[in-house]
Amino acid sequence: MENILDKFSIKKGSKEYEIVKNTINDCEEKGIKGEEKLCVTSLESMLDFTISKLGKNVEVVSAEVKKESNELQQYVIGKGVKKLGDKNKTVVCHKENYPFAVFYCHKTDTTKVYSVPLEGVDGNRVKAVAVCHTDTSQWNPKHLAFHVLKVQPGIVPVCHFVPQDHV
């Protein structure tokens, strides 16, 4: 950890220190039961991990926004929701906070992924990616999703949209 702090000129105890420490902890922590995971630092590594889990016939998807907007607005789900992935086989890579690109990639067989067309009140269209975790029984009971949804691990699926910089 000291080498990393020195390399990026990060002071121990600073906000940046906490961000780096949390990312390293996330990456080094063992995956939950049924999860295969790896933190990657390049698109090549992301693709290698994905191919090792799914085979060579993969499709890369992420959120697509027609036009950027600084305004918060309501969206409704449009027609054409489509399930992605064959037999729930998906790898999802989440952008981590770190001084350079780090993605937390993981595969679980209890995840379903959907392409979801969204329509904003201003007419903006977004092709969003939604992920549904059908088995949350191994998740930390203090996970934010359980607090927000007022449920316990393993009771109901937890679904969320994937941010634009996740794959």
C-alpha positions as CSV (number, residue, x, y, z in Angstrom):
1,M,0.0,0.0,0.0
2,E,2.9,2.4,0.8
3,N,4.3,2.0,-2.7
4,I,0.9,2.9,-4.3
5,L,0.6,5.9,-2.0
6,D,4.0,7.1,-3.0
7,K,3.5,6.5,-6.7
8,F,0.4,8.6,-6.8
9,S,1.5,11.2,-4.1
10,I,-1.5,10.3,-1.9
11,K,-1.3,11.2,1.7
12,K,-2.4,8.7,4.3
13,G,-5.7,9.6,5.9
14,S,-6.8,11.7,2.9
15,K,-10.1,11.2,1.0
16,E,-8.0,9.8,-2.0
17,Y,-6.3,7.4,0.4
18,E,-9.7,6.0,1.5
19,I,-10.8,5.6,-2.1
20,V,-7.7,3.7,-3.1
21,K,-7.8,1.6,0.0
22,N,-11.5,0.7,-0.6
23,T,-10.8,-0.3,-4.3
24,I,-7.8,-2.4,-3.3
25,N,-9.9,-4.1,-0.6
26,D,-12.8,-4.8,-3.1
27,C,-10.3,-6.3,-5.6
28,E,-8.4,-8.4,-3.1
29,E,-11.5,-9.7,-1.2
30,K,-12.7,-13.2,-2.0
31,G,-15.8,-13.3,-4.1
32,I,-19.1,-14.4,-2.6
33,K,-20.3,-18.0,-3.1
34,G,-20.9,-18.6,-6.8
35,E,-19.1,-15.5,-8.0
36,E,-15.9,-15.5,-10.2
37,K,-14.2,-12.1,-10.1
38,L,-11.1,-10.2,-11.2
39,C,-10.1,-6.6,-11.2
40,V,-8.6,-5.6,-14.5
41,T,-6.7,-2.5,-15.6
42,S,-7.0,-2.8,-19.4
43,L,-9.6,-3.6,-22.1
44,E,-7.5,-6.5,-23.1
45,S,-7.6,-8.0,-19.6
46,M,-11.4,-7.4,-19.4
47,L,-11.8,-9.2,-22.7
48,D,-9.5,-12.1,-21.6
49,F,-11.4,-12.6,-18.4
50,T,-14.8,-12.4,-20.2
51,I,-13.7,-14.9,-22.9
52,S,-12.3,-17.3,-20.2
53,K,-15.8,-17.3,-18.6
54,L,-18.1,-17.2,-21.6
55,G,-16.2,-18.3,-24.6
56,K,-15.3,-16.3,-27.7
57,N,-18.9,-15.4,-28.8
58,V,-19.5,-12.4,-26.6
59,E,-21.4,-9.1,-27.1
60,V,-20.2,-6.0,-25.3
61,V,-22.9,-3.6,-24.1
62,S,-23.1,-0.5,-22.0
63,A,-25.5,2.4,-21.6
64,E,-26.0,4.6,-24.7
65,V,-27.2,8.1,-24.3
66,K,-28.5,9.9,-27.5
67,K,-27.7,13.4,-26.1
68,E,-26.0,14.4,-22.9
69,S,-28.1,16.5,-20.5
70,N,-27.1,18.2,-17.3
71,E,-30.8,18.3,-16.2
72,L,-32.2,15.6,-13.9
73,Q,-35.4,14.3,-15.4
74,Q,-37.8,11.4,-15.2
75,Y,-37.6,8.6,-17.7
76,V,-40.2,5.9,-18.6
77,I,-39.4,2.5,-19.9
78,G,-40.1,2.3,-23.6
79,K,-41.1,-0.7,-25.8
80,G,-38.5,-3.2,-26.7
81,V,-37.0,-4.5,-23.4
82,K,-34.6,-7.4,-24.4
83,K,-33.0,-10.1,-22.3
84,L,-29.2,-10.3,-23.0
85,G,-26.8,-13.2,-22.4
86,D,-27.3,-16.9,-23.1
87,K,-28.6,-18.9,-20.2
88,N,-27.9,-16.1,-17.7
89,K,-24.2,-16.2,-18.6
90,T,-22.9,-12.7,-18.3
91,V,-19.8,-10.9,-17.0
92,V,-20.4,-7.4,-15.7
93,C,-17.5,-5.0,-15.2
94,H,-17.9,-2.0,-12.9
95,K,-15.6,1.1,-13.1
96,E,-13.9,1.5,-9.8
97,N,-12.6,4.7,-8.2
98,Y,-8.8,4.7,-8.6
99,P,-6.1,7.0,-10.0
100,F,-6.2,5.0,-13.3
101,A,-8.7,2.7,-15.0
102,V,-9.7,-0.3,-12.8
103,F,-12.7,-2.4,-13.5
104,Y,-14.2,-4.9,-11.1
105,C,-15.4,-7.8,-13.4
106,H,-17.5,-10.6,-12.1
107,K,-19.6,-13.5,-13.3
108,T,-22.4,-15.1,-11.4
109,D,-25.0,-17.5,-12.8
110,T,-27.7,-15.8,-10.8
111,T,-27.6,-12.6,-12.8
112,K,-29.9,-11.6,-15.6
113,V,-29.1,-8.7,-17.9
114,Y,-31.5,-6.6,-20.0
115,S,-31.3,-3.9,-22.6
116,V,-34.0,-1.3,-21.6
117,P,-35.0,1.6,-23.8
118,L,-35.7,4.7,-21.7
119,E,-37.5,7.9,-22.8
120,G,-37.0,11.2,-21.0
121,V,-39.6,13.8,-20.5
122,D,-37.5,16.1,-22.8
123,G,-37.6,13.4,-25.6
124,N,-34.1,12.1,-24.9
125,R,-33.6,8.4,-25.4
126,V,-31.3,6.1,-23.5
127,K,-30.5,2.5,-24.2
128,A,-29.9,1.5,-20.7
129,V,-28.5,-1.8,-19.3
130,A,-30.3,-3.3,-16.3
131,V,-28.9,-6.1,-14.1
132,C,-31.1,-8.3,-11.9
133,H,-29.4,-10.3,-9.2
134,T,-31.8,-13.2,-8.6
135,D,-30.0,-14.6,-5.6
136,T,-28.7,-12.1,-3.0
137,S,-28.5,-14.6,-0.1
138,Q,-24.7,-14.3,0.1
139,W,-24.6,-10.5,0.0
140,N,-23.6,-8.4,3.0
141,P,-26.8,-7.7,4.9
142,K,-25.6,-4.1,5.2
143,H,-25.6,-3.6,1.4
144,L,-27.3,-0.3,0.4
145,A,-29.8,-2.1,-1.8
146,F,-31.4,-3.9,1.2
147,H,-31.6,-0.6,3.1
148,V,-33.2,1.3,0.2
149,L,-35.6,-1.6,-0.7
150,K,-36.3,-2.4,3.0
151,V,-35.7,-6.2,2.4
152,Q,-33.3,-8.8,3.7
153,P,-30.7,-10.8,1.7
154,G,-32.1,-13.7,-0.4
155,I,-35.8,-12.6,-0.2
156,V,-36.3,-10.8,-3.6
157,P,-34.2,-10.1,-6.7
158,V,-32.4,-6.8,-6.7
159,C,-32.3,-5.0,-10.0
160,H,-30.4,-1.8,-11.0
161,F,-29.3,0.1,-14.0
162,V,-25.7,0.0,-14.9
163,P,-24.0,3.4,-15.1
164,Q,-22.7,4.7,-18.4
165,D,-19.0,3.8,-17.7
166,H,-19.7,0.2,-16.8
167,V,-19.6,-2.7,-19.3
